[in-house]
Every structure is written in structure tokens, then in C-alpha cells.
């Protein structure tokens, strides 16, 4: 089990030494109560600045996130979840099937038309004197240029589908990573609320003992009991949130939705800071969404070449071999027809293809601008959440000062120097500080994963 929040009962029930660590939210070392009752800080290590420094790219171009901590046999790793998702995600299976369909289409575009065979009869009502009976063979000859141009279009469609499959693959990976860290956050938030419930129960017990000793009034006990009930509601909400986040992850990976499993990982394991310019350069160079837009330009080029080749008419050839009762001999006829490019020389389709080529070229620029705009919004969330995480976890930060205040307020309350409202306020601030810190970590991971995932997510489609 995680130990990030185990400090709370100890802090309230005995003197303690709070140590802020970059590897956990707060850890404590129990020691004898000091004479002045203050919380003495042990050695402190500077926290690692959260960042999005991209890891080395694999051949697939996928950025690997920091590896989670070593897990137990009953825990799930991020790599396991990614492998499961890639093996069974229906969106990926759909993309592979569409690619296979395009391969069949390309084969068909290069096939020559089948020949035709039939019966030919002429002068059939001449009492058999001049009747002509024969068999004819016919075939349409499609110019090789047209067949090659049609196949070239489908080849570009296959290239585009391959890139779309890579987009979907990246969406799946991003979704799994987002869900993984959301479950980690929900997992720790649940543990925090469980500890807060325990603290509230201990506080109520202390208040009851003080009431029995006629140190405080009954109203203090009642209101502290009300606070305990409020914290219990927070725990129930945390349980529901944990189940919801696990369900989202289970749907992506094919795991049972009703049996959450423990995820072993850290929420504060970040590399060096990644600047906006670095993130933008990486996005514009690696984004498969831009590659898809560029593939659309290649497809439009091939479509234009196909429409130009379609001006060439197919050559129709027909040969008839027949017997002629009028002459008592056999004869043969050959008929060849070629369309005259008079009113229809495919001019409308050619104009359409040229306009679509221009539109596809402009769409590449539009895609780049959209990505840059979206990155600015995501990066702003990243910077904001990173600042919150830093301010909360640094020495004399919000986490540390709220804990110190709670320790002092509790001592003052037990000495009847402070009112219960002071104790409630201090306890709520500790609770809110830890919950806010978890929310900031959640936001920080979400933003960093989106940037590392090239802003591609929602593999099942957004509502």
C-alpha cells in the first residue's frame, strides 16, 4: 500500500517530524515530543521540477513515458496495459480491416475487363435462305495509363490509411496512459480520504474524552461528529471516482470493469522541464495528423492524374464468326469503336480534382495551426499545474505549513486555548491542501501525456 498519507494519524496523536520528499507527498518520522511542541523538519531534498522532456523515440515514433515503479505480482504495469490495449482495441482492428479492403481495391483496379461471348443472328425470317448464324467475341481494352492511374490513387489511399492507423495507435496509447495516471490519482485520493476519516474518528474520540472531563462542551462533540460525516461522504465520492476511472481503463484494455486492480506507480516522477518551443517543434515534426494531411495532398495529386487519364476512351473490339445460308459459306466481321472526345472529355472531374488538390494543400497549413493553437492551451494547463505542484511540495510550502498549523491548533485545542472552529478550520485546510495537490498532479500528468502523445487522444471518439 502507498504510504504518502500515513502521516496524518501520527501527526495528530503524537509529536512528529514532517519530511517533504520528491518521491511522496509527505512522509514522517516519529520522534519524542519537543518541549515547544513545534514540528521540526528533517533533511530536505530539492524536488525534481516536473517536466515533459521527451524520451528517445522508438521506430514507431511513440514517446515512452517514465517507467512506473517495480510492481508486485498482483499489480498492473503501464507496459502491460498498453500491450493489452493495442492487441484488442476495436478502433485499431477496424483500421487494419480498412487497409486490407484497400489492397483488394488496388488489385481490382489493375484487372483488365473480361471478354464477352454471345450469339449473333441476322435475317432470321428469310425462310432459312439468307439467315446468318454466328458467335461473337467482344472485349473492352482499357488503356494501361488509365489502369495505372487508378491503382496509383488506391496506393495513396493505402498510405493515408497507414498513417490514420498510426494516429489511432497513438490515440490508444495516450488514452491508456491518461487512464492509468487517473487511476493512480483516484487510488491515492481514496487512501487520503480513508486517512481523513480515521483522523476525524480519532478527533471525535478525543473530543468525547474532553467532554467527559468537562473540558469542552457537547456542541464541540456534535460539530466534530458532523465533520466526520462530511469526510465520510468525501470517502464515498472518492470510491465512486476510483471505480469510474478504473472502468475507463478497463474498457480500453479489456479488463473486468467490476474488479479494480492495484496499480503500482508514482505520480511525481517527472524529467526536466520542456519549453513551449521544444514542445511545438516536436509536435510539428512528429505529428501523424500532419502526415495524414500531407498524404491527402498526395492522394489529390493521384486523383488529378487519374481524371486526366480518364479522358482516354476505352477501345471496344468485337469479332463475329458466322455461317451465311445465302452464300453457303462462313464469314467473319470485326468491329472496333473509339469514343470521340466531343462534349465530354471529363472536364468537370478534372476541374474538381484540381480544386481538391488546392484545398488539400491548404488543409496542411490549417492542421498545423490547429495543433499549435491546441498545444498553447494544453501547455498553459501544464505550466499552471506544475507551478501548483511546486508551491505545494516545496519547503515551507502549503502542504508543510498546513500540517504544522494543524499540529499547533490541535495542541492548543487540547489545552483549551483554541476553539473547535479553529481545529475544524485547520483540519479542513490540510484535507483541501492534499486534495488540491492531487488534483494538480492529475492535471500535470494529463497535460504532459497529451503533449507527449502529440495531442492525440479519444480513441473511441468524443461525444
Secondary structure, DSSP 8 states (H G I E B T S, - for coil): ---TTTHHHHHHHS-EEEEEETTEEEEEEE----TT--------------------B-TT--B---------TTSB-HHHHHHHHHHH-HHHHHHHHHHHHHHHHHHHHT-----EEEEEEESTTSTTSS-EEEEEEEEEE--HHHHHHHHHHHHHHHHHHHHHHHHHHHHHHHHHHHHHHHHHHHHHHHHHHHHHHHHHHHHHHHHHHHHHTTSS-HHHHHHHHHHHHHHHHHHHHHHHHHHHHHHHHHHHHT--TTS---B---SS---S---HHHHHHHHHHH-HHHHHHHHHHHHHHHHHHHHHHTTS--EEEEEEEEEETTTTEEEEEEEEEE---SS-SSHHHHHHHHHHHHHHHHHHHHHHHHHHHHHHHHHHHHHHHHHHHHHHHSTT-HHHHHHHHHHHHHHHHHTTSS-HHHHHHHHHHHHHHHHHHHHHHHHHHHHHHHHHTTT---TT---
